[in-house]
Amino acid sequence: MAGLRSKLGLFVRDVWDLGVCHIPLRHVRRWWLRAVLGGMGEDVSVLMHVHVMEPGGVFIGSRRVVNAHCILGRRGRAVESNE
């Protein structure tokens, strides 16, 4: 089961890196990240070309901006950006 979860996580990450992060519609990027990261507060802006290393376990707090070419990843533990 853990192997399947790992492969699914890699697939989700690759779909993001190869396609979704290049879409010039912030609502689509925010919707995708809200579904795969683990949580996102209100009024979060995610710019294009943000890379996701490990989906899940990352929460971005309200009124935050994730700049272009940032890397989001938890490296084995939960990451939280609060207000």
URSULSUL-V996581 format. One record per residue. PHI is phi in degrees with one decimal (999 if undefined). PSI is psi in whole degrees, -180 to 180 (none if undefined). Layout:
phi = <PHI:PHI>
psi = <PSI:PSI>
This chain:
phi = <999:-65.3:-65.2:-66.4:-62.6:-64.2:-66.3:-64.6:-61.3:-64.7:-62.9:-61.8:-61.6:-67.9:-60.2:-63.0:-65.7:-87.0:-139.3:-63.9:-68.0:-96.8:-74.8:-81.0:-115.0:-63.0:-67.0:-68.4:-62.3:-65.4:-60.7:-63.1:-65.7:-61.3:-76.1:-105.2:-78.9:133.6:167.7:-155.9:-74.5:-80.0:59.1:-94.8:-114.5:-115.1:-77.1:-68.8:68.3:-85.4:-102.5:-108.9:-83.4:-135.6:-69.9:87.4:79.2:-118.3:-120.9:-106.9:-69.6:-65.7:54.3:-115.4:-121.5:-104.0:-72.2:-60.6:67.7:-79.3:-116.6:-105.6:-167.0:-103.7:49.8:92.9:-143.2:-70.7:-123.8:-135.2:-116.1:-91.8:-73.7>
psi = <-40:-36:-39:-42:-40:-44:-38:-41:-42:-40:-46:-43:-44:-38:-42:-52:-34:-20:-60:-38:-13:-4:128:24:109:-28:-37:-45:-43:-41:-46:-47:-38:-34:-35:-23:-42:-24:155:134:-173:149:44:135:123:114:171:158:30:132:140:119:-49:113:152:147:10:127:128:122:173:150:49:154:126:111:164:145:18:160:124:124:151:-17:48:-4:162:143:136:133:99:174:none>
